[in-house]
Amino acid sequence: MSKLLLKDLFIHGEDGVHLLGELRDMITRKKESVLDNAIKEFKPDELTLVNPFGEEIHPLKVEEIFDSLRGVPHIKIFPNIDVYDCIILPENVEILEDIDVSWEFSSSPVNNVPTVLSDEKGLTELDVSPIWILEIPPDDLTPVSTVESFVKNMSGGTLIAVLYTYLLKAEEEAINSFVEGTGGFVINLSKKLIEPKDSVETEFMKRMKGRVGKYLGMKALRGEIL
């Protein structure tokens, strides 16, 4: 009997930046594709799902996913969460009260190459491209270099950059170019840095380290704030 285990999918378990409209549906579809691809590739007789759902998943969505797994003879789910009390579990689904969860891998396709554990092949990476989400905070001194370095070290997949910092136009264009090269996109929650217009302002910008300081300092230099 072939056995397969997936861990930490957390379908509909998004929080933080993952709740942004541009990301939530994309992440959910990608997680569901991991589950679908794993079933098609390994055709398990027994499927164990550790942390398959987030706490906020709707009962109808759970029923929809269980229905998509009706071809798997035996499914084990851990842990037991409240949503299971709201549905009639299919005959092939068993809720576990305890399980060894010490394995160091994740089947999530978000900031991770999705991996599964098979009794036949051991730990195996799925042929599902990951989604990499990179958040650039306001205090990042070199956001372009941060994105460039991240892209160079990515293990395939698509990059979504979420920008919170202050950016010059040229920096924004450079980041967009790096991200679009991966097939991804930028979620821009940043503000534009004030472009220096003479040598005095250019030198001032060079001397200021923090990006918030650059923004506020330039406005003060121009007398726009006191």
Secondary structure by P-SEA (a helix, b strand, c coil): cbbbbbcccccccccccccccccaaaaaaaaaaaaaaaaaaccccbbbbcccccccccaaaaaaaaaaaccccbbbbcccccccccccccccbbbbcccccccccccccccccbbbbbcccccccccbbbbbbbbbccccccaaaaaaaaaaaccbbbbbbbbcccccaaaaaaaaaaaaaaccccccccccccccccaaaaaaaaacccaaaaaaaaaaaacccc
